[in-house]
Amino acid sequence: MKNVASILTLGTLLFVAPGVTNAQKSAQADNTKVNKRDRSSSAVTADQQKENEGDRELSANIRKALMDNKDLSTYAHNVKIVSRNGTVTLKGPVRSQEEKKAIEAMATEIAGAGKVKSMISIKPKS
């Protein structure tokens, strides 16, 4: 009987402990304040990406260029890219001013001068 109680206690700890850890991680990853800026009717969001072939290809080419650059952080690799009628909007945090400039330069090289709007923010490592 004592062994059964020990096994049940251990099993409960194994199921409950990961939930606590995930809850803590979720609290740290709360982007509510950042996402408030996307509620404005003039905000560019991913759901506004045009589905025409040219805009899809433009976004895909920029994403490929970012992913191919192994010097960029995970944050930089995850920048949002929204193409609408040949104009690209870049959004999201990166780790440094250098990353921001590199991403903007790659996007401009692919989309063309005057076709990139950057809304990239800088979030250094804490």
LUMVOZA-434370 format. One record per residue (C-alpha): residue in three letters; residue number from 1; x, y negated, z. Coordinates in nm, 4 decimals. Layout:
N
+-----+-----+----------+----------+----------+
:   r :   k :        x :        y :        z :
+-----+-----+----------+----------+----------+
: ala : NUM :        X :        Y :        Z :
...
+-----+-----+----------+----------+----------+
REM end
This chain:
126
+-----+-----+----------+----------+----------+
:   r :   k :        x :        y :        z :
+-----+-----+----------+----------+----------+
: met :   1 :   0.0000 :   0.0000 :   0.0000 :
: lys :   2 :   0.2894 :  -0.2308 :   0.0810 :
: asn :   3 :   0.4394 :  -0.1704 :  -0.2661 :
: val :   4 :   0.1094 :  -0.2546 :  -0.4357 :
: ala :   5 :   0.0922 :  -0.5866 :  -0.2471 :
: ser :   6 :   0.4520 :  -0.6670 :  -0.3425 :
: ile :   7 :   0.3851 :  -0.5918 :  -0.7083 :
: leu :   8 :   0.0704 :  -0.8073 :  -0.7105 :
: thr :   9 :   0.2552 :  -1.0968 :  -0.5441 :
: leu :  10 :   0.5428 :  -1.0725 :  -0.7919 :
: gly :  11 :   0.3011 :  -1.0533 :  -1.0851 :
: thr :  12 :   0.1150 :  -1.3601 :  -0.9638 :
: leu :  13 :   0.4414 :  -1.5559 :  -0.9337 :
: leu :  14 :   0.5422 :  -1.4604 :  -1.2856 :
: phe :  15 :   0.2128 :  -1.5894 :  -1.4274 :
: val :  16 :   0.1805 :  -1.9031 :  -1.2140 :
: ala :  17 :   0.5403 :  -2.0301 :  -1.2217 :
: pro :  18 :   0.5578 :  -2.0851 :  -1.6013 :
: gly :  19 :   0.2328 :  -2.2844 :  -1.5825 :
: val :  20 :   0.3844 :  -2.5227 :  -1.3314 :
: thr :  21 :   0.6901 :  -2.5673 :  -1.5497 :
: asn :  22 :   0.4786 :  -2.6302 :  -1.8590 :
: ala :  23 :   0.2626 :  -2.8806 :  -1.6714 :
: gln :  24 :   0.5724 :  -3.0670 :  -1.5638 :
: lys :  25 :   0.7036 :  -3.0691 :  -1.9196 :
: ser :  26 :   0.3682 :  -3.1933 :  -2.0492 :
: ala :  27 :   0.3734 :  -3.4831 :  -1.8056 :
: gln :  28 :   0.7203 :  -3.5820 :  -1.9269 :
: ala :  29 :   0.6182 :  -3.5536 :  -2.2927 :
: asp :  30 :   0.3114 :  -3.7758 :  -2.2556 :
: asn :  31 :   0.3106 :  -4.0110 :  -2.5553 :
: thr :  32 :  -0.0172 :  -4.1831 :  -2.4701 :
: lys :  33 :   0.1356 :  -4.5302 :  -2.4453 :
: val :  34 :   0.3262 :  -4.4882 :  -2.7706 :
: asn :  35 :   0.0237 :  -4.3483 :  -2.9512 :
: lys :  36 :  -0.1937 :  -4.6468 :  -2.8541 :
: arg :  37 :  -0.0314 :  -4.8478 :  -3.1323 :
: asp :  38 :  -0.1773 :  -4.5995 :  -3.3837 :
: arg :  39 :  -0.5345 :  -4.6813 :  -3.2778 :
: ser :  40 :  -0.5312 :  -5.0133 :  -3.4606 :
: ser :  41 :  -0.7242 :  -5.0051 :  -3.7865 :
: ser :  42 :  -0.4182 :  -5.1478 :  -3.9643 :
: ala :  43 :  -0.1790 :  -4.8827 :  -3.8270 :
: val :  44 :  -0.0333 :  -4.6376 :  -4.0764 :
: thr :  45 :  -0.0828 :  -4.2801 :  -3.9596 :
: ala :  46 :  -0.0022 :  -3.9408 :  -4.1095 :
: asp :  47 :  -0.3635 :  -3.8763 :  -4.2058 :
: gln :  48 :  -0.3379 :  -4.1681 :  -4.4475 :
: gln :  49 :  -0.0751 :  -3.9894 :  -4.6561 :
: lys :  50 :  -0.1991 :  -3.9851 :  -5.0142 :
: glu :  51 :  -0.2451 :  -3.6459 :  -5.1695 :
: asn :  52 :  -0.1399 :  -3.7409 :  -5.5206 :
: glu :  53 :   0.1622 :  -3.5573 :  -5.6558 :
: gly :  54 :   0.3889 :  -3.8627 :  -5.6645 :
: asp :  55 :   0.3371 :  -3.9569 :  -5.2992 :
: arg :  56 :   0.3653 :  -3.5971 :  -5.1786 :
: glu :  57 :   0.6878 :  -3.5544 :  -5.3747 :
: leu :  58 :   0.8242 :  -3.8856 :  -5.2435 :
: ser :  59 :   0.7632 :  -3.7849 :  -4.8802 :
: ala :  60 :   0.9045 :  -3.4365 :  -4.9420 :
: asn :  61 :   1.2227 :  -3.5744 :  -5.1002 :
: ile :  62 :   1.2813 :  -3.8120 :  -4.8098 :
: arg :  63 :   1.2149 :  -3.5340 :  -4.5565 :
: lys :  64 :   1.4620 :  -3.3071 :  -4.7379 :
: ala :  65 :   1.7297 :  -3.5782 :  -4.7327 :
: leu :  66 :   1.6781 :  -3.6285 :  -4.3581 :
: met :  67 :   1.6884 :  -3.2572 :  -4.2825 :
: asp :  68 :   2.0004 :  -3.2074 :  -4.4949 :
: asn :  69 :   2.1850 :  -3.4671 :  -4.2854 :
: lys :  70 :   2.3100 :  -3.2590 :  -3.9917 :
: asp :  71 :   2.4578 :  -3.5688 :  -3.8221 :
: leu :  72 :   2.1083 :  -3.6922 :  -3.7332 :
: ser :  73 :   1.9386 :  -3.6090 :  -3.4031 :
: thr :  74 :   1.6232 :  -3.4011 :  -3.3725 :
: tyr :  75 :   1.4382 :  -3.7268 :  -3.3123 :
: ala :  76 :   1.5618 :  -3.8600 :  -3.6479 :
: his :  77 :   1.4689 :  -3.5364 :  -3.8249 :
: asn :  78 :   1.1134 :  -3.5784 :  -3.6908 :
: val :  79 :   1.0492 :  -3.9360 :  -3.8035 :
: lys :  80 :   0.7028 :  -3.9693 :  -3.9575 :
: ile :  81 :   0.7065 :  -4.0365 :  -4.3308 :
: val :  82 :   0.3825 :  -4.1653 :  -4.4834 :
: ser :  83 :   0.3729 :  -4.2410 :  -4.8562 :
: arg :  84 :   0.0872 :  -4.4385 :  -5.0068 :
: asn :  85 :   0.0912 :  -4.5519 :  -5.3670 :
: gly :  86 :   0.4721 :  -4.5335 :  -5.3865 :
: thr :  87 :   0.5312 :  -4.7269 :  -5.0646 :
: val :  88 :   0.6809 :  -4.5410 :  -4.7688 :
: thr :  89 :   0.6248 :  -4.6146 :  -4.3996 :
: leu :  90 :   0.8711 :  -4.4673 :  -4.1505 :
: lys :  91 :   0.7638 :  -4.4324 :  -3.7864 :
: gly :  92 :   0.8931 :  -4.2792 :  -3.4676 :
: pro :  93 :   1.1866 :  -4.2956 :  -3.2298 :
: val :  94 :   1.5520 :  -4.2300 :  -3.3111 :
: arg :  95 :   1.8560 :  -4.2212 :  -3.0850 :
: ser :  96 :   2.0536 :  -4.5193 :  -3.2184 :
: gln :  97 :   2.0615 :  -4.8208 :  -3.4459 :
: glu :  98 :   2.2981 :  -4.6242 :  -3.6731 :
: glu :  99 :   2.0406 :  -4.3475 :  -3.7154 :
: lys : 100 :   1.7705 :  -4.6021 :  -3.7898 :
: lys : 101 :   1.9843 :  -4.7647 :  -4.0590 :
: ala : 102 :   2.0813 :  -4.4270 :  -4.2084 :
: ile : 103 :   1.7171 :  -4.3161 :  -4.2362 :
: glu : 104 :   1.6101 :  -4.6479 :  -4.3876 :
: ala : 105 :   1.8956 :  -4.6286 :  -4.6393 :
: met : 106 :   1.8046 :  -4.2712 :  -4.7421 :
: ala : 107 :   1.4387 :  -4.3624 :  -4.7837 :
: thr : 108 :   1.5233 :  -4.6755 :  -4.9826 :
: glu : 109 :   1.7570 :  -4.4806 :  -5.2100 :
: ile : 110 :   1.4764 :  -4.2359 :  -5.2887 :
: ala : 111 :   1.1728 :  -4.4699 :  -5.2936 :
: gly : 112 :   1.3431 :  -4.7808 :  -5.4287 :
: ala : 113 :   1.4203 :  -5.1275 :  -5.2962 :
: gly : 114 :   1.1236 :  -5.3045 :  -5.1413 :
: lys : 115 :   0.9254 :  -4.9797 :  -5.1151 :
: val : 116 :   1.0121 :  -4.8871 :  -4.7526 :
: lys : 117 :   0.8506 :  -5.0270 :  -4.4396 :
: ser : 118 :   1.0334 :  -4.9285 :  -4.1224 :
: met : 119 :   0.8520 :  -4.9024 :  -3.7921 :
: ile : 120 :   1.1294 :  -4.6907 :  -3.6389 :
: ser : 121 :   1.2063 :  -4.7532 :  -3.2727 :
: ile : 122 :   1.5242 :  -4.6726 :  -3.0830 :
: lys : 123 :   1.5055 :  -4.4441 :  -2.7802 :
: pro : 124 :   1.8553 :  -4.3714 :  -2.6476 :
: lys : 125 :   1.9225 :  -4.0562 :  -2.4475 :
: ser : 126 :   1.8237 :  -4.1012 :  -2.0833 :
+-----+-----+----------+----------+----------+
REM end
